[in-house]
């Protein structure tokens, strides 16, 4: 993936390969959906790419938080 394509990879309907038609390729929504879900959970997604060497996506999610004990009434 080129650096130019990588800057747009998480945008809705962005398709880095213009030679692919919608009937034979994706709609350009997959990475945008993943990005939204990860952010909704308080995480982040990072794209590492090198042209000719493939891509690596890293998803970082927050760990579980400690439950706060509340005194029971009664």
N, CA, C and O atoms as a GROMACS GRO file, in nm:
protein
  296
    1UNK      N    1   0.085  -0.117   0.000
    1UNK     CA    2   0.000   0.000   0.000
    1UNK      C    3   0.090   0.124   0.000
    1UNK      O    4   0.185   0.134   0.078
    2UNK      N    5   0.060   0.215  -0.087
    2UNK     CA    6   0.142   0.337  -0.096
    2UNK      C    7   0.112   0.428   0.023
    2UNK      O    8   0.006   0.417   0.085
    3UNK      N    9   0.204   0.518   0.055
    3UNK     CA   10   0.178   0.613   0.165
    3UNK      C   11   0.053   0.697   0.140
    3UNK      O   12  -0.020   0.728   0.234
    4UNK      N   13   0.027   0.734   0.016
    4UNK     CA   14  -0.094   0.811  -0.019
    4UNK      C   15  -0.220   0.731   0.012
    4UNK      O   16  -0.314   0.784   0.071
    5UNK      N   17  -0.222   0.605  -0.028
    5UNK     CA   18  -0.336   0.519   0.000
    5UNK      C   19  -0.353   0.500   0.150
    5UNK      O   20  -0.466   0.501   0.200
    6UNK      N   21  -0.245   0.482   0.222
    6UNK     CA   22  -0.250   0.460   0.366
    6UNK      C   23  -0.314   0.578   0.440
    6UNK      O   24  -0.380   0.558   0.541
    7UNK      N   25  -0.294   0.699   0.390
    7UNK     CA   26  -0.352   0.816   0.458
    7UNK      C   27  -0.504   0.818   0.447
    7UNK      O   28  -0.570   0.886   0.525
    8UNK      N   29  -0.560   0.745   0.351
    8UNK     CA   30  -0.705   0.742   0.330
    8UNK      C   31  -0.767   0.607   0.366
    8UNK      O   32  -0.888   0.589   0.350
    9UNK      N   33  -0.690   0.513   0.413
    9UNK     CA   34  -0.734   0.374   0.430
    9UNK      C   35  -0.858   0.359   0.518
    9UNK      O   36  -0.935   0.265   0.497
   10UNK      N   37  -0.879   0.446   0.615
   10UNK     CA   38  -0.991   0.431   0.707
   10UNK      C   39  -1.110   0.520   0.671
   10UNK      O   40  -1.206   0.529   0.748
   11UNK      N   41  -1.107   0.584   0.554
   11UNK     CA   42  -1.217   0.668   0.510
   11UNK      C   43  -1.325   0.582   0.444
   11UNK      O   44  -1.295   0.486   0.374
   12UNK      N   45  -1.450   0.618   0.468
   12UNK     CA   46  -1.561   0.545   0.407
   12UNK      C   47  -1.555   0.556   0.255
   12UNK      O   48  -1.527   0.662   0.200
   13UNK      N   49  -1.580   0.446   0.191
   13UNK     CA   50  -1.588   0.432   0.045
   13UNK      C   51  -1.456   0.455  -0.027
   13UNK      O   52  -1.453   0.461  -0.150
   14UNK      N   53  -1.345   0.469   0.047
   14UNK     CA   54  -1.216   0.485  -0.020
   14UNK      C   55  -1.168   0.349  -0.067
   14UNK      O   56  -1.169   0.252   0.008
   15UNK      N   57  -1.127   0.343  -0.192
   15UNK     CA   58  -1.074   0.219  -0.249
   15UNK      C   59  -0.941   0.252  -0.312
   15UNK      O   60  -0.935   0.330  -0.408
   16UNK      N   61  -0.836   0.196  -0.261
   16UNK     CA   62  -0.702   0.227  -0.307
   16UNK      C   63  -0.670   0.176  -0.446
   16UNK      O   64  -0.582   0.230  -0.513
   17UNK      N   65  -0.741   0.074  -0.491
   17UNK     CA   66  -0.715   0.016  -0.622
   17UNK      C   67  -0.829   0.054  -0.715
   17UNK      O   68  -0.933  -0.011  -0.716
   18UNK      N   69  -0.810   0.160  -0.794
   18UNK     CA   70  -0.914   0.209  -0.884
   18UNK      C   71  -0.945   0.112  -0.997
   18UNK      O   72  -1.048   0.125  -1.062
   19UNK      N   73  -0.857   0.017  -1.022
   19UNK     CA   74  -0.880  -0.076  -1.132
   19UNK      C   75  -0.984  -0.182  -1.099
   19UNK      O   76  -1.033  -0.250  -1.189
   20UNK      N   77  -1.020  -0.195  -0.972
   20UNK     CA   78  -1.120  -0.296  -0.933
   20UNK      C   79  -1.259  -0.234  -0.938
   20UNK      O   80  -1.282  -0.126  -0.884
   21UNK      N   81  -1.350  -0.305  -1.002
   21UNK     CA   82  -1.489  -0.260  -1.007
   21UNK      C   83  -1.561  -0.304  -0.880
   21UNK      O   84  -1.519  -0.400  -0.815
   22UNK      N   85  -1.667  -0.235  -0.846
   22UNK     CA   86  -1.743  -0.269  -0.725
   22UNK      C   87  -1.797  -0.411  -0.729
   22UNK      O   88  -1.807  -0.476  -0.625
   23UNK      N   89  -1.831  -0.461  -0.847
   23UNK     CA   90  -1.886  -0.597  -0.855
   23UNK      C   91  -1.779  -0.703  -0.833
   23UNK      O   92  -1.812  -0.817  -0.801
   24UNK      N   93  -1.653  -0.669  -0.849
   24UNK     CA   94  -1.546  -0.767  -0.826
   24UNK      C   95  -1.458  -0.732  -0.706
   24UNK      O   96  -1.365  -0.805  -0.673
   25UNK      N   97  -1.488  -0.621  -0.641
   25UNK     CA   98  -1.408  -0.578  -0.527
   25UNK      C   99  -1.496  -0.532  -0.413
   25UNK      O  100  -1.618  -0.551  -0.416
   26UNK      N  101  -1.436  -0.472  -0.315
   26UNK     CA  102  -1.510  -0.427  -0.198
   26UNK      C  103  -1.575  -0.292  -0.220
   26UNK      O  104  -1.557  -0.228  -0.324
   27UNK      N  105  -1.651  -0.251  -0.121
   27UNK     CA  106  -1.722  -0.124  -0.128
   27UNK      C  107  -1.642  -0.010  -0.066
   27UNK      O  108  -1.681   0.107  -0.077
   28UNK      N  109  -1.532  -0.043   0.000
   28UNK     CA  110  -1.452   0.060   0.066
   28UNK      C  111  -1.503   0.092   0.205
   28UNK      O  112  -1.474   0.199   0.258
   29UNK      N  113  -1.579   0.002   0.264
   29UNK     CA  114  -1.634   0.026   0.397
   29UNK      C  115  -1.568  -0.055   0.508
   29UNK      O  116  -1.576  -0.016   0.624
   30UNK      N  117  -1.503  -0.163   0.476
   30UNK     CA  118  -1.451  -0.255   0.577
   30UNK      C  119  -1.361  -0.190   0.681
   30UNK      O  120  -1.387  -0.202   0.800
   31UNK      N  121  -1.257  -0.122   0.638
   31UNK     CA  122  -1.164  -0.061   0.735
   31UNK      C  123  -1.228   0.055   0.809
   31UNK      O  124  -1.195   0.080   0.924
   32UNK      N  125  -1.320   0.127   0.744
   32UNK     CA  126  -1.391   0.235   0.812
   32UNK      C  127  -1.478   0.180   0.923
   32UNK      O  128  -1.487   0.240   1.030
   33UNK      N  129  -1.543   0.066   0.900
   33UNK     CA  130  -1.626   0.003   1.002
   33UNK      C  131  -1.540  -0.044   1.119
   33UNK      O  132  -1.574  -0.021   1.235
   34UNK      N  133  -1.430  -0.111   1.087
   34UNK     CA  134  -1.339  -0.158   1.193
   34UNK      C  135  -1.289  -0.040   1.275
   34UNK      O  136  -1.287  -0.046   1.398
   35UNK      N  137  -1.249   0.066   1.209
   35UNK     CA  138  -1.200   0.186   1.276
   35UNK      C  139  -1.306   0.241   1.372
   35UNK      O  140  -1.274   0.275   1.486
   36UNK      N  141  -1.430   0.250   1.328
   36UNK     CA  142  -1.538   0.302   1.412
   36UNK      C  143  -1.563   0.213   1.534
   36UNK      O  144  -1.581   0.264   1.644
   37UNK      N  145  -1.563   0.082   1.514
   37UNK     CA  146  -1.586  -0.010   1.625
   37UNK      C  147  -1.474  -0.001   1.728
   37UNK      O  148  -1.499   0.004   1.849
   38UNK      N  149  -1.350   0.002   1.679
   38UNK     CA  150  -1.235   0.010   1.770
   38UNK      C  151  -1.241   0.140   1.851
   38UNK      O  152  -1.221   0.137   1.973
   39UNK      N  153  -1.268   0.252   1.786
   39UNK     CA  154  -1.276   0.379   1.857
   39UNK      C  155  -1.393   0.382   1.954
   39UNK      O  156  -1.383   0.443   2.061
   40UNK      N  157  -1.505   0.319   1.920
   40UNK     CA  158  -1.621   0.314   2.009
   40UNK      C  159  -1.589   0.240   2.139
   40UNK      O  160  -1.652   0.263   2.242
   41UNK      N  161  -1.491   0.152   2.132
   41UNK     CA  162  -1.449   0.077   2.250
   41UNK      C  163  -1.329   0.142   2.319
   41UNK      O  164  -1.266   0.081   2.406
   42UNK      N  165  -1.298   0.265   2.280
   42UNK     CA  166  -1.189   0.337   2.345
   42UNK      C  167  -1.051   0.297   2.298
   42UNK      O  168  -0.952   0.325   2.365
   43UNK      N  169  -1.044   0.231   2.184
   43UNK     CA  170  -0.916   0.185   2.133
   43UNK      C  171  -0.868   0.265   2.014
   43UNK      O  172  -0.923   0.370   1.981
   44UNK      N  173  -0.766   0.212   1.952
   44UNK     CA  174  -0.712   0.276   1.831
   44UNK      C  175  -0.662   0.167   1.738
   44UNK      O  176  -0.629   0.056   1.781
   45UNK      N  177  -0.657   0.199   1.611
   45UNK     CA  178  -0.604   0.107   1.511
   45UNK      C  179  -0.490   0.178   1.440
   45UNK      O  180  -0.501   0.295   1.403
   46UNK      N  181  -0.381   0.106   1.421
   46UNK     CA  182  -0.261   0.163   1.359
   46UNK      C  183  -0.227   0.081   1.237
   46UNK      O  184  -0.229  -0.042   1.241
   47UNK      N  185  -0.195   0.149   1.128
   47UNK     CA  186  -0.159   0.084   1.002
   47UNK      C  187  -0.010   0.100   0.979
   47UNK      O  188   0.043   0.212   0.980
   48UNK      N  189   0.057  -0.010   0.959
   48UNK     CA  190   0.199  -0.011   0.922
   48UNK      C  191   0.206  -0.070   0.781
   48UNK      O  192   0.156  -0.180   0.757
   49UNK      N  193   0.267   0.004   0.689
   49UNK     CA  194   0.274  -0.044   0.552
   49UNK      C  195   0.409  -0.010   0.489
   49UNK      O  196   0.472   0.090   0.522
   50UNK      N  197   0.449  -0.097   0.400
   50UNK     CA  198   0.569  -0.075   0.320
   50UNK      C  199   0.536  -0.126   0.180
   50UNK      O  200   0.509  -0.245   0.164
   51UNK      N  201   0.538  -0.039   0.079
   51UNK     CA  202   0.505  -0.083  -0.056
   51UNK      C  203   0.585  -0.207  -0.097
   51UNK      O  204   0.707  -0.212  -0.083
   52UNK      N  205   0.513  -0.306  -0.147
   52UNK     CA  206   0.576  -0.430  -0.188
   52UNK      C  207   0.599  -0.528  -0.076
   52UNK      O  208   0.644  -0.641  -0.100
   53UNK      N  209   0.569  -0.487   0.048
   53UNK     CA  210   0.595  -0.572   0.164
   53UNK      C  211   0.469  -0.598   0.245
   53UNK      O  212   0.476  -0.658   0.352
   54UNK      N  213   0.353  -0.554   0.196
   54UNK     CA  214   0.227  -0.580   0.264
   54UNK      C  215   0.194  -0.478   0.372
   54UNK      O  216   0.263  -0.378   0.389
   55UNK      N  217   0.086  -0.506   0.443
   55UNK     CA  218   0.037  -0.418   0.548
   55UNK      C  219   0.019  -0.495   0.678
   55UNK      O  220  -0.002  -0.616   0.678
   56UNK      N  221   0.029  -0.422   0.787
   56UNK     CA  222   0.002  -0.481   0.917
   56UNK      C  223  -0.086  -0.382   0.992
   56UNK      O  224  -0.055  -0.263   1.001
   57UNK      N  225  -0.196  -0.432   1.046
   57UNK     CA  226  -0.287  -0.350   1.124
   57UNK      C  227  -0.275  -0.393   1.269
   57UNK      O  228  -0.276  -0.512   1.300
   58UNK      N  229  -0.263  -0.296   1.358
   58UNK     CA  230  -0.254  -0.326   1.501
   58UNK      C  231  -0.370  -0.257   1.570
   58UNK      O  232  -0.389  -0.136   1.558
   59UNK      N  233  -0.448  -0.335   1.643
   59UNK     CA  234  -0.560  -0.282   1.719
   59UNK      C  235  -0.522  -0.285   1.866
   59UNK      O  236  -0.482  -0.388   1.920
   60UNK      N  237  -0.536  -0.169   1.930
   60UNK     CA  238  -0.504  -0.157   2.072
   60UNK      C  239  -0.633  -0.119   2.144
   60UNK      O  240  -0.693  -0.015   2.117
   61UNK      N  241  -0.675  -0.206   2.236
   61UNK     CA  242  -0.795  -0.181   2.315
   61UNK      C  243  -0.757  -0.165   2.462
   61UNK      O  244  -0.661  -0.226   2.509
   62UNK      N  245  -0.834  -0.083   2.533
   62UNK     CA  246  -0.803  -0.067   2.675
   62UNK      C  247  -0.833  -0.196   2.751
   62UNK      O  248  -0.921  -0.273   2.713
   63UNK      N  249  -0.759  -0.218   2.857
   63UNK     CA  250  -0.781  -0.335   2.941
   63UNK      C  251  -0.903  -0.318   3.028
   63UNK      O  252  -0.962  -0.210   3.033
   64UNK      N  253  -0.940  -0.422   3.097
   64UNK     CA  254  -1.056  -0.412   3.186
   64UNK      C  255  -1.028  -0.315   3.300
   64UNK      O  256  -0.915  -0.304   3.348
   65UNK      N  257  -1.131  -0.246   3.341
   65UNK     CA  258  -1.116  -0.154   3.454
   65UNK      C  259  -1.165  -0.224   3.580
   65UNK      O  260  -1.254  -0.309   3.575
   66UNK      N  261  -1.107  -0.187   3.691
   66UNK     CA  262  -1.147  -0.246   3.818
   66UNK      C  263  -1.286  -0.198   3.855
   66UNK      O  264  -1.318  -0.080   3.841
   67UNK      N  265  -1.366  -0.288   3.901
   67UNK     CA  266  -1.501  -0.251   3.944
   67UNK      C  267  -1.491  -0.168   4.072
   67UNK      O  268  -1.413  -0.199   4.162
   68UNK      N  269  -1.570  -0.065   4.078
   68UNK     CA  270  -1.570   0.021   4.195
   68UNK      C  271  -1.675  -0.033   4.291
   68UNK      O  272  -1.793  -0.041   4.257
   69UNK      N  273  -1.633  -0.068   4.409
   69UNK     CA  274  -1.725  -0.121   4.509
   69UNK      C  275  -1.805  -0.007   4.570
   69UNK      O  276  -1.748   0.094   4.611
   70UNK      N  277  -1.935  -0.025   4.576
   70UNK     CA  278  -2.020   0.075   4.638
   70UNK      C  279  -2.083   0.012   4.761
   70UNK      O  280  -2.125  -0.104   4.758
   71UNK      N  281  -2.090   0.088   4.868
   71UNK     CA  282  -2.151   0.031   4.990
   71UNK      C  283  -2.299   0.002   4.966
   71UNK      O  284  -2.370   0.081   4.904
   72UNK      N  285  -2.344  -0.112   5.015
   72UNK     CA  286  -2.484  -0.146   4.999
   72UNK      C  287  -2.564  -0.079   5.111
   72UNK      O  288  -2.519  -0.065   5.224
   73UNK      N  289  -2.681  -0.039   5.075
   73UNK     CA  290  -2.766   0.026   5.176
   73UNK      C  291  -2.859  -0.079   5.239
   73UNK      O  292  -2.902  -0.174   5.173
   74UNK      N  293  -2.886  -0.062   5.363
   74UNK     CA  294  -2.982  -0.153   5.423
   74UNK      C  295  -2.934  -0.220   5.539
   74UNK      O  296  -3.006  -0.300   5.598
   0.00000   0.00000   0.00000
